[in-house]
Amino acid sequence: MVDDEVVGWIDSDPDASQLTEGETNIGYCVFAAHRRKGYAAEALLLLLEGLRSDERVRTATMEIDPLNGASLRVAEKVGFEEVARTTDSVRFRMTLR
């Protein structure tokens, strides 16, 4: 929320089928009217801070559409490393502990 307005959402899913034990997958969306203001990176950093305190989570992952340049840049900006790429998806990961 920014100034009492919802600008998007973010979540962490440790139960996604492609994950191994200790991993969680992060997804987010910033609503169109609020994009390009740094909210995605800020939300990711806050979520990662919380995940670092969860002893069950060692690694965060993200799956991003290769045509979504803004999200690709956000992932790199906050420190995720690209680990795989297909025509449909770019996979990022970050070791938290």
Secondary structure, DSSP 4 states (H G I P E B T S, - for coil): -BTTB--EEEEEETT-TT--TTEEEEEEEE-GGGTTSSHHHHHHHHHHHHHHT-TT--EEEEEE-TT-HHHHHHHHHTT-EEEEE-SS-EEEEEE--
